[in-house]
Every structure is written in structure tokens, then in C-alpha cells.
Amino acid sequence: MTDQIADLLTRIRNAVAVGKYEITLPSSKMKEVVLSILKNEGFIAEIKPFTKKNNQRFIKITVSPAKPPMHIKQISKPGQRIYTKSKEIPRPLRGFGLVIISTSQGMLTGREAYKKGLGGELICEVW
């Protein structure tokens, strides 16, 4: 699999579409950071890392039934990276949505990056 973030977002989008709130997926550090941001914003209820018998790491997540993500879109792709300056960070739904940005200080929400004056690569938008 070449694009792990696209896989993560697609699994969440498909699970919410069919009303399934528990998802199991392969683990990576980038996925864990994106999921922790989504958990802090209330879209994910629970994150449980576990290891299978082949020493493969997996993550079991529970999407919040009270606030499931209605829209998840990947912005930056492996074939086309999208970067933004701190003053040009998009505000989905006039600030009610969430944009995740990869900055020099790690992955941040758009609001946090704007407050710190950091730009970076736009990863995805969620609302």
C-alpha cells in the first residue's frame, strides 16, 4: 500500500456510510497521529493498539456515534503535494470544520498551526 492516509480516511468514510463504528487497520506512526487529532476533536471515541501473532501492529478504532465525520477528504496526495502558508490555511465550513496540517513541529490542526504561525503540507479536511 503506497498511500496510508488515503486508506485510513477511506476506511473511516466507508464505515460511517454503512453504520459500522469499529474499524481495525494496520498501524503506522502517521496514522496514529492523525487518529489522535481526530480523537481530540471528538470524531473518534477510542483508539486501541494491539499486536497480532506475526508481530504485526494494528489499531482498533471506534468512531464516535454522537459526532461521526460527515465529510473526510484527502487534500495532499503522493502525486501532488499541496502546501500552504500560515496566513492561507483553509477554514472548512467557516471554522466549524477541521484541517490537518503536517508542519515542522509535527501534525497540527489548522487552528493550532495558525496560532503558532506555521504553514506546511495540507493532509486532509474533516467535518
N, C-alpha and C positions, 0 to 999 in steps of 0.2 A: 504494500500500500504506500503510495507516494505522498498523498495529502491527508495527514492525520486529522487536521482540524475540520476539513470538509466531511470526513467520515463521522466525527463526533457530532457535528451540527446536523447532519442528515439523520443520524440515529435518533437524536432528540426530537427533531421535526417529525419523523415518521411515527415515533412512539406516541407523541402528543396527538397526532392526527387520528390514531386508532384507539385512543383512550388507555394506552398502556403507560404506566408511570414508573416501572422498574426496568432499568436497562443495564446490561453487562457488556463491557467493551474492553479491549486491550489498553493497557496503561502506558502513558508516557508523561514526562515532566511537563511538557507544554499543555497536554490535555488536563492534567491535574491543576495547573494554574488557572486555565480558562474556567474549569468547573468550580474552583474556589471563588472566583469572581462572581460567577452566576449564583453560587450559594449565598454569598454576601448580599447580593441584590434581591434574593428571595425566589429566584426561578427554580433552584434545586433545593430539595429538602434535606437530602442526606447523601454522603459520599463514603463508600466503604472500599478501601483497597484490600485485595486478597491475592493469594498465590495458588496456582493450580499445581498438580503433581509434577509437571515438567519444568518447574521453576519459572513459569510464565506469569507475569504480573497482570492482573486485571483490576478493573474498577467496577463496582456495582453502584449505580446512582439511582436516586428516587427523585423524580420530577415533582415539584410542588403542585398538588391538585388545586390549591387555593389560588396560585398565581402561575399557571403554566405559560411558557413563552408562546405567543401567538404568531410571532414572526422571527425567524432566525435566518440571517443571510450572511454568507461569507463575502467579504469585500476584497481582500488581498488573496491572490491565488498564486500557485507556483509559477505559472507562465506570465503573470502580470502583477507585480507588487505595487501597491498603492500606498504612498507616503503622504503625510500631512504635517503642516507646521502647527505650532501650538495655538495660534490665533485662528486657524482654519479648521479646527476639529469639528466634524459634523455633530449636530444635535438632533437625533431622530425624534420624531413626534414633539418637536419644540422643547426638548429637555426631558420628556417623560420616558423616552427610550434609552437604550444603553449602547454605547460603542466601546469595544475593547481595543486598546492600542498597545503595541509592543514598543516600549521606549528603551532608552539606555539604562533606566533604573528598573526594568522589568515590565511585566504586563500590568497595565493600569486601565481603569475606566476612563472615558473621555473627560468626565468632570475632574477626576484626580489629576490627569495629565495637564488639563488647562490650568488648574490651580498652581501646579508646580512649574508651569511654563515649558512643558516638554512636548515635542512632536514625536512622530515615529510612524511605524507601519500600522495601518488600519487592518485589524484582524476580522472582526465581524460586528454586526449590529443586531440587537435583540430588543423586542418589546412584546 
